[in-house]
Amino acid sequence: MALEKETEEKIFTAAQEVFQKKGFDGARMQEIADEAEINKSMLHYYYRSKDKLFMAVFQAGVKKILPKLLGVLGSDKTLEEKVVQIVDFYYYIFKVNPHLPAFVIHEMNMHPERFRDFIISTQIQLPQKFKEQVEQEVAAGRIMEIKPEQFLINIVSMCMMPVIAKTMVQVIFGFDEKEYKEFLKERKTLIPELIMKGVKP
């Protein structure tokens, strides 16, 4: 049983690596088997099709991001503290999984119905607490009039864009890999400041 669990985990880790780099269409089961250091027949024993394996990897990728994000939004922290925590989380998750955002967005656009069905099945929703918090800050005059959805998208897009468009960022600014990583690290500090100053009345 322990050996089966270990083999399944090896397959899953290998599939994450291959799918996140090449997407569904570009990945091959043989390549995943090679990455996991097993034969192809064993791969099919655990996952009968590429589609089933892909969906397991895709859903795990989404679940790495959304529950943590929603947990922060629904917490008792101040709005500014939430912004800092969200940016810190995205910086960490993209550092550990650099191909994850492009992978999720590409496959989400390729198969929107499947993604929509998956999100609906998880019953994921923007926490009411976060909506009310933004509305209260607006009503008190502490921030400009802005919808909670717009406020959140500002944070997420500022975190994700340089990661999704890594090649463009490196080419335009002439960054090598080390300079690019320093650029992202700098943005980790800069984004919360830009967000909060940007909504000042």
CORWOVEN-V366346 format. One record per backbone hydrogen bond with DSSP energy under -1.0 kcal/mol. CO is the residue of the C=O (numbers start at 1). NH is the residue of the N-H. If there is no record, write none. Layout:
BEGIN
CO/NH
CO/NH
END
This chain:
BEGIN
1/5
2/6
3/7
4/8
5/9
6/10
7/11
8/12
9/13
10/14
11/15
12/16
13/17
14/18
15/19
16/20
17/21
18/22
19/23
23/27
28/32
29/33
30/34
31/35
32/36
33/38
39/43
40/44
41/45
42/46
43/47
49/53
50/54
51/55
52/56
53/57
54/58
55/59
56/60
57/61
58/62
59/63
62/65
62/66
65/69
66/70
67/71
68/72
69/73
70/74
72/75
78/82
79/83
80/84
81/85
82/86
83/87
84/88
85/89
86/90
87/91
88/92
89/93
90/94
91/95
92/96
93/97
97/100
99/103
100/104
101/105
102/106
103/107
104/108
105/109
106/110
107/111
111/115
112/116
113/117
114/118
115/119
116/120
117/121
118/122
119/124
127/131
128/132
129/133
130/134
131/135
132/136
133/137
134/138
135/139
136/140
137/142
137/143
138/141
147/151
148/152
149/153
150/154
151/155
152/156
153/157
154/158
155/159
156/160
157/161
160/164
161/165
163/166
165/169
166/170
167/171
168/172
169/173
170/174
170/175
176/180
177/181
178/182
179/183
180/184
181/185
182/186
183/187
184/188
186/190
187/191
190/194
191/195
192/196
193/197
194/198
197/200
199/144
END
